[in-house]
Every structure is written in structure tokens, then in C-alpha cells.
Amino acid sequence: MLLSGRAPPAAACRPQSGARVTPFRPAFKQASRTRSSVRAQPDDEVTGGKSIDAAGAGTSFTSPGWLTQLNMLWGGKGNVPVANAQPDDIKDLLGGALFQALYKWMTESGPIYLLPTGPVSSFLVISDPAAAKHVLRATDNSQRNIYNKGLVAEVATFLFGVGFAIAGGDVWKARRRAVGPSLHRAYLEVMIDRVFGASSLFAADKLRVAARSGAPVNMEALFSQLTLDIIGKSVFNYDFNALTTDSPLIQAVYTALKETEQRATDLLPLWKIPALGWLIPRQRKALLAVELIRKTTTDLIRKCKEMVDEEEMRAASAAAETGQDYLNDSDPSVLRFLIAAREEVDSTQLRDDLLSMLVAGHETTGSALTWTLYLLVQNPDKLAKAVAEVGAVMGDRLAPTMADFGQLRYVMRCVNESMRLYPHPPVLLRRAIIEDELPGGFKVPAGQDVMISVYNIHHSPAVWDDPESFIPERFGPLDGPVPSEINTDFKYIPFSGGPRKCVGDQFALMEAVVALAVLLRQYDFSLVPNQKIGMTTGATIHTTDGLYMYVKERSAAGQQAPAGAAVALA
């Protein structure tokens, strides 16, 4: 489980026709190649004020000026500069835009600095690829990681329990070994046709009504529903029917993730007092959400165990009667794989492992699809190339095959570039188990909390040329490797890196490419004019009020570039 914030690409700040949004203005001095805006400044004539997440406002904050002064007075951390956080910065933090401020402080203090969170406590903020690589991969003499999940594990245990997403040590190693093989290539090949393609086609059918009526569609909501249905079928072999019914599970996931983020920045961590959990409205709401998520997961595990037991009885009967093995491939889900393996693992551990996959798999891919489509509509020339590739590769097919997937290279690059501009999550948290030293000689004491700003690394002009522009071609020839932390030397880390890299990275990329190909094959998208697109956080970057688009059916032969208007982003 990882935390996140929000910030727009500066390339989207040009006022053009289309949705109506709050313009961004520079909030600090910077070199000409740095991003052109960091903190939103409201233009009352346009919007009446800054768009923030009201649910999070006023509940938690980090590092006002008095904490900065106290921390510096008490000595800081040796040779590491301390961020000059001011009370005005809390406006961003309360709005959920933590890494807008992180970028500002990077330009002032450098790629490695301290962010005070109390008189003697702080985050060591890292915006340098080499330092991030060191933290994510460093081991001791016994080959054990010397940085653990730290604060993430503390604040997310109420949601993930003992799941592999936050577990450490031997528990994590054992569960990673168990879960990893379930996402094998043969499984992914089955998922492309049975789940990714079929679910995306269902979403496309749902869009047809809006396309013919001219009604706007909230694409963020549709992508959230689509990815929940996909994760339900692929992990649990269960249809949440999120595309056809209002699923309370979606809101429960958002509520629980929001609580996790708020706990990470609470100066008064009342959540550490169990007796207060049901007395504080915010925490009570989160606990009820977790109850629903866990109950749903537990019920699915029970049903799958009953099914596997029944299949084993049939298999034994078939072998006795015919001498042949009984084969049932109707359920290739991760849950069935894990139960059929007959591991010695209790139901709570299995529940928490699967819950990790449910939350992370649904949330991140839905957000990635939202912002990829947004960026494509913002850049008609890029969209034209993607649409042309889909038509050339898929021909008359409405959904891609496994062979097609390997040829949808430009669509893949569009997803890759979207995840650079909008990384999910934009912040990774770790804690030093023992004393360490970063490249460059920065000392890290044992117990120090570390914040790797993925967003800063992805947007740094010291790392990327023209970092604020959407340029899918920046990763090299299309027949070259898909960008990763390895072939970019940790300049690109949307799935983290090192031993704890996201186990479902290939699943997520394949799901996103297939969904985009299905929709671009059939439809032309354009942004609804005069909408205000603000952003908020859960575990990923969300819009505050949705991403509304008009949808127009495209003929089978018509693969022309759509005539969508670009918008600025608030």
C-alpha cells in the first residue's frame, strides 16, 4: 500500500477551448526548465476558489513553519538541508496536494532534504534516482532489506492486516513467493480474452447509449467500475457487476484509502488509541468501510473453497471411473490458484493477501486509464497515432488478442508516459531499519522515515527533457523494451523497484492497453466544455468531480483523429 498526492502537468496549463478550469501560476522562483507551476492559486473570476477535497480538509497536516524552526533549532540531521515549510503551505497539504509542496521544496533545497513533521521527527524526502534506487534495493550483510514499509505498515494495518502489501521479513517473502506464481504468463493470456477484452467490450456497449443520445459520460467513474469488474473476475472469479449496478465496495475502498493517507500525516494520531476508533466520525466511517471490504473478500474465499472441494471430489470420482484426470479450466482466478495449491495458510492471511490485490489492482489501473485518456484527448496528434495503430493491428476485431497486444506498442507507450506524468502512487514511504548512507554521503539514522517522491523524479528537468510534456515517443523505438526501473536506472518507477516492486505490473499494463484499444477502436472522445477538473487523492490521483467526456461512435473504417479540444487543468 502506497500513498499519493496530486499535481497537473504544466503542459496542460495553456488556456484553450474546452473544459473550464482554474489556471495555475508559479508559486516560487525556479530555472526556466523547471515545471511552470506548483501550487494552485485560485482565480475567483473563473472558479470562485481552489478546488480541494473537502473530505480531507482540516483533518491532518504536516510541517508548518513552527515545526520547521523547532526541527532546525534541535539540529536537523547532519548534512541534509531542511525544507523551509511555511504556514501557507498547509493550504496545499489540507487540499491533499502534498507533492506540489514537495516539488517546491526540491527546487529550494535540492533533491534530498528533510521535511519536519514534529520538533524532533521528519521525513527524508528523496527526489534523486540514484538515492531512490539505493533505498529500494539496499540490503545488509544477510541480504535482508535495510528499509521496510515503516509508516505505511503502521497506518494501513487496519485495512490490509497481514497482507503481503505491507508485511515484512519472512512473512512477506513467503507470501510473495505464494502469490507471484499465480500471475504467470498462461494466466495473463487467458485473462486477455476472457476478462480484459470481455469486460472492456461490455463497457463499450454501455457507452453506446450515451454516444447515441449525446449525453456526457463520467469516464473516471466508468474506468473505476470497469477495473473493479476486471479485478473481481481475475482474482476472485466473481462478477461485481460494477458497470451495471452501484457498487458500495467502490466507495468503501476510497474511504479506507483516504483514511490511510490521513493517518500518515496526523500530528495527533488518535487512531493509535483503539477505544477511540468508533467514537471519531472519520475513523468510524473508515472502520465500517473495512468491515464491508473484508466481509466481501471472506465470502468469496468461502465460496471458492467450496467449489475447489467439490471439483476435487469430481476429479477423484472421474479418475476412479475412467482412469483419466478431471480438468476444469472454467475458473483460472488467483483465488482458485492459491486455494488449489493447498498451502498451509490461514484464512485471515489469504483474505489479507487477496484484499491487497483487490484494492491495489482496482485503484491504480482505473486512475491510469483516466489520465491516459485525458492526455490523449489533450494531444490530438498523439491520439491520432494511437487510433491508427489500433485500427492497423486489430483490423475488424473489436478486442485485441494476445498476439495483438504485443503489437499495440504506441498505445503501451501512451500508458507508460501517462504513468510518468501521473504516477500511481506519486510517493513511496520507507523507514531505515539500521543506519545507512545514501549516494552523495547523506547520512540516514536508524528509524528515519523516508519519502521517495516518484512525482519529483518523473518531473525533474535534471532527469527528463521537457518533463511536463506528454511525449510517448520519449522512451525510444517502439520495438525497444517497455520502460521500467531497470532500463531507465530508476528514473522511471511507477511500479516502485527492487524486491518489493509491484507484483502485478504486467497485469496492470496489459489490462490498461486492452481497455484503451477496445474503446479507441469504437469511439471518438472529446472533453465536455466548461467543466472544472480539480484533483484529489486516495491511493492514487483522482479528479474531484469526475472527468466528463462526449462520446461519438467511430465507423469500423474510420480511424481518423478526433477533433477534441484541449483544456487547462486545475
PyMOL commands that set and color helices and strands:
alter all, ss='L'
color gray80, all
select helices_A, chain A and resi 10-13+65-73+87-94+98-109+129-137+151-160+169-183+185-213+219-236+248-265+270-272+274-276+281-322+334-340+347-378+380-394+402-405+409-421+454-459+472-475+498-500+505-522
alter helices_A, ss='H'
color red, helices_A
select strands_A, chain A and resi 112-116+122-126+147-148+217-218+427-432+436-437+443-444+449-453+523-527+535-537+541-543+548-553
alter strands_A, ss='S'
color yellow, strands_A
deselect
rebuild
show_as cartoon
